[in-house]
Amino acid sequence: MLESYSVKQIAEMLDTNPETVRRWIRDKKLDSVQVSRKDGNVVTEAELLRFLKASPKYLPKYRASVFAAGPVAGASIVLAGLLGSKLLAYLDDKKNYDVRVRTEDIEKYIKDSIAAHSDAVKKKEAAIKQLQAEIETEEQQIEQLKYALIHKELFTETDDKSSSD
């Protein structure tokens, strides 16, 4: 299941007051889902990351809390970053907040993402090869022009012959 946080957990991670987090939610700066009145608002990790990009002041505190949590938490952050926004969109469409994410769906999404990123890498590598070929051509032209500057006599002889004709 994707990582999600309570108002209190976010406040602790960002070293701020829980009421500040609630104000962000009320002001629509931070999207949340109210699972129940008892449990309060829940924010997905992807939504928290989106908020942090818009409010970079809190990013260092968040990173420090993530690194302190260890590698398992880091892996969940990567997964949540990939899937969280999709889950929020799905929840909004269904208006049903008690949704289970199937392992197969996560696996398919990750595999599709890997394929898309692999294609992007291949295209960029092809572009790099093309640019390298263009750079080599430009460098050859530079060398030819430098050679011409060093051997100015080539121009002088041509000029002398054309003026004597």
N, C-alpha and C positions, 0 to 999 in steps of 0.2 A: 504494500500500500504506500501511496505517496506520503511524504512527510508534510505535516501541517502543524501549526503553532497556535497556541492560545494567546490572548492579549498579554497575559502575565509573562509568558515565555518570550514574546517579542520584546517586551519592555526590559526584561533581564538581559537579553542578547544585545540590545541597543543601548543599554545603560540609560534608560529613560523611565518616566513615570507611566504606569498603565493607563492613566487618564489621557496622556498624550497620544497613545496608540488608539484609544477609543475615539479621540477627536479626529485623528487621521481617517478612521473608518467613517465617522459621521460626515466628514468633509469630502468623502469619496476619493481621498488620496490613496487609500489602501482598501482594496476589495476584500470582503470577507463573506463567510457563510455562517449563518446562525444555526448550528446543528440543533440546539435546544436552548430554552431559557436558562436552564441550570448550567449547561456547559459554556454558554456564551458564544462569542464569535470565534471562528476558526479561520486562519489565513494559510493558504497553501504556500509552500516554499517558493514556487515560481512567482506567485503574486508578490511575495516579500522581496524577491530579487528584482522584480520590475519596479517596485516602490523604491528600492535602494538605488537603482540606476537614476531615478528621477530625483532622489534626495541623497546625493553622494556624501553628505556630512556624516551619515551613520554607517557608511560602508566599512570604514576601518574597524569599528567596534564589532560589526557583524562578522567580518573576516576573522578577527581575533577569537570570537566565540566559536566559530566553525573549526578553526585549527585546534583550539583547545579540546574540542569534542573528539577528535581523532579521525582515522581514515574511513571508518564505517559511515560516519556522518557526512564526510566529504563525498562519498559515493552516492549517498541519498540526495545530496544537493545537486549533483550532476543529473541524476535521474529526474528529480523534481524540476530542474530547469528545462529538461527536454519535454516533460509530459505535463507539467502543472497547468500551463495555459490551456492546453487541449482539454484537460479535465474540467477546468472552470467553464469553458465554453459548453462542454457537454452537460454539465450540471445546470447551467442557465437554460439550455434548450429543454431539458427534461423537467425542470422545476422539482427535481427529486434529489435530495441531498444525501440520501442513504444509498450510495452507489458503490459497488465493488468493482475494482479494476482487475480484469482478468490478466493472468500472467501471459497468456498468448497474445493479448492486445499489446502489452508492453513490449514483448519480444518482437512482434511484427513492426511496431513503430520504431524500435531501435534498429532493426535490420534495414528498414526502409531509409532511415536516417543515415545509416552507414553507407548504403548504396548511393544516396544523393550526395553525401560529402565526398565519397570516392570519385564519383563523376566530376564533381567540381574540382577536385585535386588534379584529375587527369587533364581537364580542360586548361587549368592554370599551368600545368607542366608543359603542355603543348604550346601555350602562349609564351612561356619562358624560353622554350627551344627556338621559337620563331624570333623572339627578341634577341637571343644570343646570336642567331645567324645574321640578323640585321646589324648587330654591334660589330661582328667580325667584318662585314662588308664596309661599314663606316671606318673601322680601324685600318683596313687595307687602303681605303681612299686617303686617310690621313697620312699613312706612310708614303704613299705615292706623291702626295703634295709636299711632304717634307723632303723627299728625295729631289723633287723639282727645285725646291728652294736651295738645297745644298749645291746642286749642279746647275747654277745659273747660266753657265756657259752654253748649255743647250739652247737657251733663249737667245743669247747673244749671237751665236752662229746663225740662227734662223733669221734674226733681225738684220745681220750684216748681209746675208745672201739676198734677202728681199729688197734691201736698199740699193744693192749694186745692180740689180736687174733693170 
